[in-house]
Amino acid sequence: MHDDLANAGRRRLIKLGTFAVLGLSLPAWARAQEPHRTLSLLNTHTGEGAFITYWEQGRYLPAAMAEINRLLRDHRNGEIHRIDAGVIDVLHGLQRRLNVFPTFHVISGYRSAASNARLRREGAEVAVHSLHMEGKALDIYLPKVALRDLHRAALDLRAGGVGNYPRSNFIHVDVGRVRRWQGT
């Protein structure tokens, strides 16, 4: 009996330690305590927009996340896929970093494998294994924010990959490994 209690105590201590380490490894903007997280989003291809509180009292709101999934669906075929909450948090981090409350214009959210393959055949700059196909990437711009400022803010977050596409006037953000690249 004593061994069972000791083992349970050790497991709890290990679990708490793991959560503490994970919490400390998150960037400060993601750990910030706030009552809610709200975003304004516009899908540039469908014209649909939403003002969404997606996180409240320490948890993601399932109905709001479902609305984001629908809004950021593959506009080519209507296919809906789960958008990773981390990439939505990147937008919130950009909002905080830039100290603005903009409408994020989303050029590309989720992209189905079929759409990704089609774009590659047509010569578009898309990765074979794009994180868009996993709902972990967004191509965005902010009309009233200089692209260089948006790009710099995204790099400063160190939340994942950041691609800069100045001729096309957008940046790519994802929650993959931290990296950067220059597109056209």
C-alpha positions in Angstrom: 0.0 0.0 0.0 2.8 2.4 0.9 4.5 1.7 -2.4 1.3 2.4 -4.3 1.0 5.8 -2.6 4.6 6.6 -3.2 4.3 5.7 -6.9 1.2 7.8 -7.3 2.9 10.7 -5.6 5.9 10.3 -8.0 3.7 10.1 -11.0 1.8 13.3 -10.0 5.1 15.1 -9.4 6.4 14.0 -12.8 3.2 15.1 -14.5 3.3 18.5 -12.8 6.9 18.9 -13.7 6.1 18.1 -17.3 3.3 20.7 -17.4 5.6 23.2 -15.8 8.4 22.6 -18.4 5.9 22.7 -21.3 4.4 25.9 -20.0 7.8 27.6 -19.6 8.7 26.6 -23.2 5.8 28.5 -24.6 6.5 32.0 -25.8 5.4 34.8 -23.4 2.6 35.9 -25.8 1.1 32.4 -25.7 1.3 32.2 -21.9 -0.3 35.6 -21.3 -3.2 35.4 -19.0 -6.2 37.1 -20.5 -10.0 36.5 -20.2 -10.5 35.9 -23.9 -9.0 35.9 -27.4 -10.9 37.4 -30.2 -10.0 37.8 -33.9 -11.6 39.4 -36.9 -11.1 37.2 -40.0 -11.9 37.6 -43.7 -11.6 34.8 -46.3 -10.5 36.8 -49.3 -11.8 34.2 -51.8 -15.3 33.7 -50.5 -15.8 37.2 -49.0 -17.0 35.6 -45.7 -15.8 37.2 -42.5 -16.3 36.8 -38.8 -15.6 38.4 -35.5 -14.8 35.4 -33.3 -14.0 35.0 -29.6 -12.3 31.6 -29.9 -10.7 31.2 -26.4 -12.2 32.1 -23.1 -11.4 31.3 -19.5 -8.4 29.1 -20.4 -10.0 27.0 -23.1 -10.8 27.0 -26.8 -14.4 27.3 -27.6 -15.6 24.3 -29.8 -18.3 26.2 -31.6 -16.0 29.1 -32.4 -13.2 26.7 -33.6 -15.8 25.0 -35.8 -16.8 28.4 -37.3 -13.1 29.1 -38.0 -12.8 25.7 -39.6 -15.7 26.5 -41.9 -14.5 30.0 -42.6 -11.0 28.9 -43.5 -12.0 25.9 -45.6 -10.5 25.0 -49.0 -12.3 27.6 -51.1 -11.6 25.6 -54.3 -13.8 22.6 -53.3 -15.5 23.6 -50.0 -13.7 20.9 -48.0 -13.6 21.7 -44.3 -10.7 20.5 -42.1 -9.7 21.3 -38.5 -7.6 24.4 -38.3 -4.9 24.0 -35.6 -5.5 26.2 -32.6 -1.8 27.1 -32.5 -1.9 28.8 -35.9 -5.0 30.8 -34.8 -3.0 31.8 -31.7 -0.2 33.0 -34.0 -2.7 35.5 -35.4 -3.6 36.6 -31.9 0.1 36.9 -31.1 0.5 39.1 -34.2 -2.4 41.3 -33.1 -0.8 41.8 -29.6 2.7 42.3 -31.1 1.5 44.9 -33.6 -0.7 46.5 -30.9 -3.6 46.7 -33.4 -7.0 44.9 -33.7 -7.1 44.3 -37.5 -9.1 42.1 -39.7 -6.8 39.4 -40.9 -7.3 38.8 -44.6 -6.7 35.1 -45.1 -5.7 34.1 -48.7 -5.2 30.5 -47.9 -6.2 28.5 -44.8 -6.9 24.8 -45.2 -5.9 23.4 -48.6 -6.9 19.9 -49.6 -4.4 17.5 -51.1 -6.2 17.7 -54.4 -6.0 21.5 -54.4 -2.4 21.5 -53.4 -1.5 19.1 -56.2 -3.4 21.2 -58.7 -1.6 24.4 -57.6 1.7 22.6 -58.0 0.8 21.5 -61.5 -0.1 25.1 -62.3 3.3 26.3 -61.2 2.3 27.9 -57.9 4.9 28.2 -55.1 3.4 25.5 -52.8 5.2 22.8 -50.9 4.6 19.1 -51.7 3.8 18.4 -48.1 2.3 21.8 -47.3 1.2 22.5 -43.7 -1.9 24.0 -45.2 -3.0 20.4 -45.9 -2.9 19.8 -42.1 -4.7 23.0 -41.2 -1.4 24.3 -39.6 -0.7 27.2 -41.9 -2.2 30.4 -43.1 -1.4 33.0 -45.8 -2.4 36.4 -44.6 -2.1 40.1 -45.0 -3.4 43.2 -43.2 -4.5 46.1 -45.4 -3.4 48.8 -43.0 -0.2 47.3 -41.8 3.0 47.4 -43.9 4.0 43.9 -45.1 7.5 44.3 -43.7 6.0 45.1 -40.3 3.8 42.1 -40.4 6.7 39.9 -41.5 9.0 41.2 -38.8 6.3 40.7 -36.1 5.7 37.1 -37.3 9.5 36.4 -37.2 9.7 37.9 -33.7 7.0 35.5 -32.4 9.2 32.5 -33.3 6.1 30.3 -33.4 6.9 28.4 -36.6 7.6 29.0 -40.2 7.3 32.4 -41.8 7.4 33.0 -45.5 7.5 36.5 -47.0 5.9 37.0 -50.4 6.3 40.7 -51.1 5.3 40.7 -54.8 2.1 38.9 -53.9 1.6 41.0 -50.7 1.2 38.4 -48.1 3.1 36.3 -45.5 2.8 32.7 -44.7 2.7 31.6 -41.0 2.6 28.1 -39.7 3.1 26.1 -36.6 5.8 23.8 -38.0 9.5 24.2 -37.1 10.9 27.7 -36.8 12.2 28.7 -40.2 12.0 31.5 -42.7 12.1 31.9 -46.4 11.6 34.5 -49.1 9.0 33.8 -51.8 7.9 36.0 -54.7 
